[in-house]
Amino acid sequence: MAYKITDSCVACGTCIDECPVEAISAGDIYVIDPDKCIDCGTCVQVCPHQAVQSTGSDFYMLKRFQYNIAVPDPALYGQFHHLDDINIVLNGLLSIGFDDVFESAAAAELLADCLDHRTGGGTLKPEISPACPAVVRLICIRFPDLLGHIAPVITPLELAAVLARRRAAESTGLSPEEIGVFTIVPCTSQVTAAASPEGLKRQVVDGAFAIKDIYLALLDPMRQLDLDS
């Protein structure tokens, strides 16, 4: 579960009314049931007091590894108005503590090509993409009869993390355990998916940052890089 209810909660009931899966209950304090929550983020969006917060990774986690890689979702670039060169964003990520950046768009193309060239059956039609963790979790909890419709592939961010770690191990000589791979994602469902991926025996991502948190950290470095260019 990617959320927590803070002391700012005034028990107004907005989140309970809007939660699509009835995962929030009232009492002395409001509580989110992790067995019902699908990490859709509705409670964060509707809370008038900003009392529901996402629980993404902290930058101190980068210190656990010898080499850190950022894997940004393409949505990150869209947060900056009048962005003429995405290299300013990529270099900004290097300025705030990452050693390398691996763009997830390349992994998305590989997965699309794989799906286009599959032979044989195995997945029921219509096929459901596993790219949205909230949809996958909703199916697991509420609609298990649809599990056979989910395409048997990992998400683009997960594949990008695997490829990024492999490339870094080959170029640096470090062991995979010494390399940290962190995704930068637009929604908190993907923050949770980084720690508890559906369908994988172990996680392939060491942490995830919400775009809104990375955006603030990038502003000053990007401004300086723009001035120097």
C-alpha positions as CSV (number, residue, x, y, z in Angstrom):
1,M,0.0,0.0,0.0
2,A,1.4,3.4,-1.0
3,Y,-0.6,5.7,1.3
4,K,-0.9,6.8,4.9
5,I,-3.4,9.0,6.6
6,T,-1.6,11.8,8.6
7,D,-2.6,13.9,11.6
8,S,-4.0,16.5,9.3
9,C,-7.1,14.3,8.9
10,V,-10.3,16.0,10.3
11,A,-12.5,13.0,9.6
12,C,-14.6,14.9,7.0
13,G,-15.5,11.6,5.2
14,T,-14.6,12.7,1.7
15,C,-12.1,9.9,1.1
16,I,-14.6,7.3,2.4
17,D,-17.3,8.6,0.0
18,E,-14.9,8.6,-3.0
19,C,-12.9,5.4,-2.5
20,P,-14.0,3.1,-5.4
21,V,-13.2,-0.1,-3.4
22,E,-14.4,0.9,0.1
23,A,-10.9,0.5,1.5
24,I,-11.1,3.3,4.1
25,S,-13.0,2.9,7.4
26,A,-13.8,5.4,10.1
27,G,-13.1,5.3,13.8
28,D,-11.0,7.4,16.2
29,I,-8.7,7.8,13.2
30,Y,-9.4,6.8,9.5
31,V,-7.7,3.6,8.4
32,I,-6.8,2.3,5.0
33,D,-7.2,-1.5,4.7
34,P,-4.1,-2.8,2.7
35,D,-6.1,-5.9,1.7
36,K,-8.7,-3.8,-0.1
37,C,-6.7,-0.8,-1.3
38,I,-5.7,-0.9,-5.0
39,D,-3.4,2.1,-4.8
40,C,-5.4,4.1,-7.3
41,G,-4.7,7.4,-5.6
42,T,-8.3,8.7,-5.5
43,C,-8.0,9.5,-1.7
44,V,-4.9,11.6,-2.3
45,Q,-6.7,13.6,-5.1
46,V,-10.0,14.3,-3.2
47,C,-8.8,15.0,0.3
48,P,-9.4,18.7,0.9
49,H,-6.9,18.8,3.8
50,Q,-4.0,16.9,2.0
51,A,-4.1,14.5,4.9
52,V,-3.4,11.4,2.7
53,Q,0.2,11.1,1.7
54,S,2.0,8.7,-0.6
55,T,5.0,6.8,0.8
56,G,7.6,6.8,-1.9
57,S,11.4,6.2,-1.6
58,D,13.7,8.7,0.2
59,F,16.9,10.0,-1.4
60,Y,18.9,8.4,1.5
61,M,18.3,5.1,-0.2
62,L,20.8,6.0,-2.9
63,K,23.6,5.7,-0.3
64,R,22.9,2.0,0.0
65,F,24.4,1.4,-3.5
66,Q,27.7,2.0,-5.2
67,Y,26.0,3.1,-8.5
68,N,22.4,4.4,-8.9
69,I,20.3,4.5,-12.0
70,A,17.2,6.5,-12.6
71,V,14.5,5.0,-14.9
72,P,12.0,7.9,-15.6
73,D,8.6,7.4,-17.0
74,P,8.2,9.6,-20.1
75,A,5.5,11.5,-18.2
76,L,8.3,13.3,-16.3
77,Y,9.3,15.3,-19.3
78,G,5.8,16.6,-19.7
79,Q,5.9,18.4,-16.4
80,F,8.3,21.0,-17.7
81,H,6.8,23.8,-19.9
82,H,8.6,24.8,-23.0
83,L,11.1,21.9,-22.7
84,D,13.1,22.0,-25.9
85,D,15.7,19.3,-24.9
86,I,15.1,16.4,-22.6
87,N,18.8,16.2,-22.0
88,I,18.4,19.0,-19.5
89,V,16.1,16.7,-17.5
90,L,18.5,13.7,-17.9
91,N,21.5,15.8,-16.8
92,G,19.4,17.2,-14.0
93,L,18.9,13.7,-12.7
94,L,22.6,13.2,-12.7
95,S,23.0,16.4,-10.7
96,I,20.8,15.3,-7.9
97,G,22.6,12.0,-7.1
98,F,22.0,9.5,-9.9
99,D,25.0,8.0,-11.8
100,D,23.1,7.1,-14.9
101,V,19.7,7.4,-16.6
102,F,17.9,4.6,-18.5
103,E,14.9,5.7,-20.5
104,S,11.9,3.4,-20.2
105,A,10.6,4.2,-23.7
106,A,13.1,1.8,-25.2
107,A,11.8,-1.1,-23.0
108,A,8.2,-0.2,-24.0
109,E,9.1,-0.7,-27.7
110,L,10.7,-4.0,-27.0
111,L,7.6,-5.3,-25.2
112,A,5.3,-4.0,-27.9
113,D,7.4,-5.9,-30.5
114,C,7.4,-9.0,-28.4
115,L,3.6,-9.0,-28.1
116,D,3.2,-8.4,-31.9
117,H,5.3,-11.4,-32.7
118,R,4.0,-13.9,-30.2
119,T,2.9,-17.3,-31.5
120,G,0.4,-19.6,-30.0
121,G,-2.3,-18.8,-27.4
122,G,-2.4,-18.9,-23.6
123,T,-4.1,-15.5,-22.9
124,L,-7.8,-15.1,-23.0
125,K,-9.3,-12.4,-25.2
126,P,-9.7,-9.4,-24.9
127,E,-6.2,-9.1,-23.5
128,I,-5.5,-6.7,-20.6
129,S,-2.2,-4.8,-20.3
130,P,-0.4,-5.2,-17.0
131,A,1.1,-1.7,-17.3
132,C,-1.3,-0.2,-14.7
133,P,-0.7,-1.8,-11.3
134,A,-4.0,-0.4,-9.9
135,V,-5.9,-2.3,-12.6
136,V,-4.0,-5.5,-12.0
137,R,-4.6,-5.2,-8.2
138,L,-8.3,-4.5,-8.7
139,I,-8.6,-7.7,-10.9
140,C,-6.7,-9.7,-8.2
141,I,-9.0,-8.5,-5.4
142,R,-12.4,-8.0,-7.0
143,F,-12.4,-9.8,-10.4
144,P,-10.2,-12.9,-10.2
145,D,-12.0,-14.5,-13.1
146,L,-10.3,-12.0,-15.3
147,L,-6.8,-13.0,-14.3
148,G,-6.4,-15.2,-17.4
149,H,-6.9,-12.1,-19.6
150,I,-3.8,-10.2,-18.3
151,A,-1.0,-10.3,-20.8
152,P,1.9,-12.5,-19.6
153,V,4.6,-9.8,-19.8
154,I,6.3,-7.5,-17.3
155,T,5.7,-3.8,-17.4
156,P,7.9,-1.5,-19.4
157,L,9.4,0.0,-16.3
158,E,10.3,-3.4,-14.9
159,L,11.9,-4.5,-18.1
160,A,13.8,-1.1,-18.2
161,A,15.1,-1.8,-14.7
162,V,16.3,-5.3,-15.7
163,L,18.1,-3.9,-18.8
164,A,19.5,-0.9,-16.9
165,R,21.0,-3.1,-14.1
166,R,22.5,-5.5,-16.7
167,R,24.1,-2.7,-18.7
168,A,25.5,-1.0,-15.6
169,A,27.0,-4.3,-14.3
170,E,28.7,-4.8,-17.7
171,S,30.1,-1.3,-17.9
172,T,31.2,-0.8,-14.3
173,G,32.2,-4.3,-13.2
174,L,30.0,-4.0,-10.1
175,S,27.8,-6.8,-9.0
176,P,24.1,-6.4,-9.5
177,E,23.6,-6.1,-5.7
178,E,25.8,-3.0,-5.7
179,I,23.7,-1.2,-8.3
180,G,20.5,0.6,-7.3
181,V,17.7,1.0,-9.9
182,F,15.0,3.6,-9.1
183,T,11.9,4.3,-11.2
184,I,10.4,7.8,-11.4
185,V,6.6,7.3,-11.8
186,P,3.5,9.5,-12.3
187,C,1.2,7.6,-9.9
188,T,1.5,6.0,-6.5
189,S,0.2,2.6,-7.7
190,Q,3.6,2.2,-9.4
191,V,5.4,3.2,-6.2
192,T,3.8,0.2,-4.5
193,A,4.4,-2.0,-7.6
194,A,8.1,-1.3,-7.3
195,A,8.3,-3.0,-3.9
196,S,5.6,-5.7,-4.4
197,P,5.4,-6.5,-8.1
198,E,2.5,-8.7,-9.2
199,G,3.6,-11.9,-10.9
200,L,7.3,-11.7,-10.2
201,K,9.1,-13.9,-7.7
202,R,11.3,-10.9,-6.5
203,Q,11.4,-7.2,-7.1
204,V,13.5,-5.9,-9.9
205,V,13.4,-2.2,-8.8
206,D,15.0,-1.0,-5.6
207,G,12.7,1.9,-5.1
208,A,10.4,4.4,-6.7
209,F,10.0,8.2,-6.6
210,A,6.8,10.0,-7.4
211,I,7.3,12.6,-10.2
212,K,6.0,15.4,-7.9
213,D,8.9,14.8,-5.5
214,I,11.5,14.6,-8.2
215,Y,10.1,17.6,-10.0
216,L,10.9,19.9,-7.1
217,A,14.4,18.5,-6.7
218,L,15.1,19.0,-10.4
219,L,14.1,22.7,-10.7
220,D,17.3,24.3,-9.4
221,P,19.8,22.0,-11.2
222,M,17.9,22.3,-14.5
223,R,17.8,26.1,-14.2
224,Q,21.5,26.1,-13.7
225,L,22.1,23.7,-16.6
226,D,20.0,25.9,-18.8
227,L,22.0,29.0,-17.8
228,D,25.3,27.2,-18.5
229,S,24.2,25.9,-21.9
